[in-house]
Amino acid sequence: MVDWAPDIAGFLDYREYLRAYYEAAKANMPAFSYRYFSRKAGFTSPNFLKLVIEGKRNISADSVERFAVALKLSESERRFFGDLVAFNQATSAQEKNKAFERVSASRRFRKARRLEHGYFMYLSRWYYPAIREMVARADFIEDPAWIAGQLLPPIAPRQAQEGLEMLLELGLLSRDECGKLHRGEASVTTGHEVRSLAIVNYHRQMLERASESIELVSREHRDISALTVCIAPERVADFKARIHAFWEVLMELGDSDERPTRVYQLNMQFFPLNQVEGEQDP
């Protein structure tokens, strides 16, 4: 990589990296153009780079090497670029997860994009949010073995220790002047791609916990119910508004509890079970 080129480890979207590279190249190489890049990469289309940057074309696996040559990437940077392409162009959550794991394996990426990696980990481990809420318990013990055994289903003490460290690093847990843990007020913001992927992972894991609770938790301590109803499309917004209002009520009830002892998970799903020809989603 040339000295003036942007550090690829600071990007999570390969198109944004290519745009930054193009702007830096234009500023440092007067002769640089889309046609110049295509010639260096061996593409017949003089505007191929422009089409890729604008999202009108994707990069094939065979083209990754051509881009790497034209971008003058090192071997490790070439692999990272290929993983970025795979992450951005993945068509399923499973493919995105695998690609992001390869991307986040880079030390340079973890250093440059600490929040992306942390946020992904936070919502991709169902027990991280649970541990954060457990800290509010009056009888909470900061012992990985105790925490691990309190969770349902139990986890390994090593996982609990990693969770504490991650939550402290992100500011989602903090210590007072006496060293006691408290839930932090910090929020974690990150790029849209990781946020979307992490939330998908979070919901899938919590739905699995809900399914397991049917066998693991007695009826007195859980509520599993469902409603199937037929409505007009224009009523969807009203249903969602009422669901959101209900969430606010429950959150206020939870926050006002001065001596909480058990962490609960509430999942609520509202989705169509049939399609109507010619009818548009609201």
ZAMARGU-4260 file (C-alpha; in steps of 0.2 Angstrom, whole numbers, plus 5000, padded with zeros to 4 digits):
<rodrens>
0) 5000/5000/5000 | 5007/5017/4995 | 5010/5030/5009 | 4995/5042/5004 | 4982/5028/5003
5) 4969/5026/5017 | 4972/5012/5029 | 4960/4998/5024 | 4959/4992/5042 | 4949/5007/5046
10) 4935/5002/5035 | 4920/4990/5036 | 4913/4994/5019 | 4924/4990/5005 | 4915/5003/4994
15) 4919/5017/5006 | 4937/5011/5006 | 4937/5012/4987 | 4929/5029/4987 | 4942/5035/5000
20) 4956/5027/4990 | 4950/5036/4974 | 4949/5053/4982 | 4967/5051/4989 | 4974/5045/4973
25) 4966/5060/4963 | 4974/5072/4976 | 4991/5064/4975 | 4992/5058/4957 | 4985/5070/4944
30) 4985/5057/4930 | 4974/5045/4941 | 4956/5042/4934 | 4944/5028/4933 | 4951/5023/4916
35) 4968/5023/4924 | 4963/5011/4938 | 4954/4999/4926 | 4969/4998/4915 | 4980/4994/4930
40) 4967/4981/4936 | 4965/4973/4919 | 4947/4977/4917 | 4940/4982/4900 | 4926/4993/4907
45) 4934/5010/4910 | 4921/5015/4923 | 4921/4998/4932 | 4928/5006/4948 | 4915/5020/4948
50) 4901/5007/4946 | 4907/4997/4961 | 4909/5012/4972 | 4891/5018/4968 | 4885/5000/4972
55) 4879/4997/4954 | 4892/4982/4952 | 4899/4969/4964 | 4916/4962/4964 | 4918/4944/4960
60) 4930/4932/4969 | 4941/4932/4953 | 4941/4951/4953 | 4947/4953/4971 | 4965/4949/4966
65) 4964/4962/4951 | 4959/4975/4963 | 4972/4970/4976 | 4986/4972/4962 | 4979/4989/4957
70) 4977/4995/4975 | 4995/4989/4979 | 4989/4979/4994 | 5001/4968/5004 | 4996/4950/5006
75) 4988/4952/5023 | 4978/4968/5016 | 4973/4958/5001 | 4965/4944/5012 | 4957/4958/5022
80) 4950/4966/5007 | 4943/4949/5001 | 4935/4947/5018 | 4927/4964/5017 | 4920/4960/5000
85) 4913/4944/5006 | 4905/4953/5021 | 4897/4967/5011 | 4891/4956/4998 | 4884/4941/5008
90) 4866/4936/5005 | 4863/4928/5022 | 4866/4931/5040 | 4876/4915/5041 | 4888/4921/5027
95) 4889/4938/5035 | 4894/4931/5052 | 4907/4920/5045 | 4914/4934/5035 | 4914/4946/5049
100) 4923/4934/5060 | 4937/4934/5048 | 4937/4953/5047 | 4937/4955/5066 | 4951/4942/5067
105) 4963/4956/5061 | 4972/4965/5075 | 4973/4981/5065 | 4954/4981/5062 | 4950/4978/5081
110) 4962/4992/5085 | 4954/5004/5072 | 4936/4999/5074 | 4935/4994/5092 | 4916/4998/5094
115) 4911/4988/5079 | 4919/4972/5086 | 4913/4976/5103 | 4895/4979/5098 | 4895/4963/5087
120) 4901/4953/5102 | 4889/4961/5114 | 4873/4956/5105 | 4880/4940/5097 | 4882/4933/5115
125) 4865/4931/5123 | 4872/4931/5140 | 4881/4947/5139 | 4865/4958/5141 | 4859/4946/5154
130) 4875/4948/5164 | 4873/4967/5163 | 4856/4966/5170 | 4861/4954/5184 | 4873/4967/5191
135) 4857/4976/5197 | 4853/4962/5209 | 4856/4966/5227 | 4864/4949/5230 | 4875/4950/5214
140) 4893/4942/5217 | 4907/4947/5205 | 4913/4930/5203 | 4913/4922/5185 | 4909/4904/5192
145) 4894/4912/5202 | 4888/4922/5187 | 4889/4907/5175 | 4879/4896/5187 | 4865/4908/5189
150) 4862/4910/5170 | 4849/4898/5162 | 4855/4889/5154 | 4872/4889/5163 | 4888/4895/5154
155) 4906/4892/5157 | 4915/4903/5170 | 4927/4908/5156 | 4913/4915/5146 | 4906/4925/5161
160) 4924/4932/5164 | 4925/4937/5145 | 4907/4945/5147 | 4912/4956/5162 | 4928/4962/5153
165) 4918/4966/5137 | 4905/4975/5146 | 4917/4986/5156 | 4927/4990/5140 | 4911/4996/5131
170) 4906/5006/5146 | 4890/4996/5149 | 4896/4991/5166 | 4906/5003/5177 | 4913/5004/5195
175) 4910/5016/5208 | 4923/5024/5220 | 4922/5008/5230 | 4925/4996/5215 | 4907/4990/5215
180) 4900/4986/5198 | 4885/4996/5192 | 4876/4996/5175 | 4884/5009/5165 | 4874/5023/5155
185) 4885/5023/5140 | 4877/5019/5123 | 4886/5010/5109 | 4885/5016/5092 | 4892/5008/5076
190) 4890/5006/5058 | 4874/5000/5051 | 4880/4984/5044 | 4887/4977/5060 | 4872/4984/5070
195) 4860/4975/5058 | 4870/4959/5059 | 4872/4959/5078 | 4853/4963/5081 | 4849/4948/5070
200) 4860/4937/5080 | 4853/4943/5096 | 4835/4940/5091 | 4839/4923/5085 | 4848/4918/5101
205) 4834/4925/5112 | 4821/4915/5102 | 4831/4900/5105 | 4831/4904/5124 | 4812/4906/5123
210) 4810/4889/5115 | 4821/4881/5128 | 4811/4890/5142 | 4796/4879/5138 | 4805/4864/5145
215) 4817/4872/5157 | 4806/4885/5166 | 4790/4880/5176 | 4773/4889/5170 | 4772/4900/5186
220) 4788/4909/5180 | 4785/4911/5162 | 4772/4916/5150 | 4771/4909/5132 | 4756/4915/5122
225) 4752/4919/5104 | 4739/4928/5094 | 4733/4926/5076 | 4723/4940/5069 | 4717/4946/5052
230) 4719/4965/5050 | 4719/4977/5036 | 4737/4983/5030 | 4733/5001/5036 | 4731/4995/5054
235) 4749/4988/5055 | 4756/5005/5061 | 4742/5006/5074 | 4747/4989/5081 | 4766/4993/5081
240) 4762/5009/5090 | 4753/5000/5104 | 4766/4987/5105 | 4779/5001/5107 | 4769/5009/5120
245) 4767/4993/5130 | 4786/4991/5129 | 4788/5008/5137 | 4776/5004/5151 | 4786/4988/5155
250) 4803/4996/5154 | 4797/5009/5167 | 4791/4995/5178 | 4808/4987/5177 | 4818/5002/5180
255) 4808/5007/5195 | 4811/4990/5204 | 4823/4994/5219 | 4827/4976/5223 | 4827/4966/5207
260) 4832/4947/5209 | 4829/4939/5192 | 4833/4944/5174 | 4819/4941/5162 | 4818/4941/5143
265) 4803/4947/5134 | 4802/4943/5116 | 4787/4950/5105 | 4785/4946/5087 | 4772/4953/5075
270) 4773/4947/5057 | 4762/4942/5042 | 4758/4924/5039 | 4751/4926/5022 | 4754/4937/5006
275) 4740/4946/4996 | 4743/4948/4978 | 4744/4967/4973 | 4745/4973/4991 | 4760/4983/4996
280) 4768/4983/5013 | 4764/4998/5023
</rodrens>
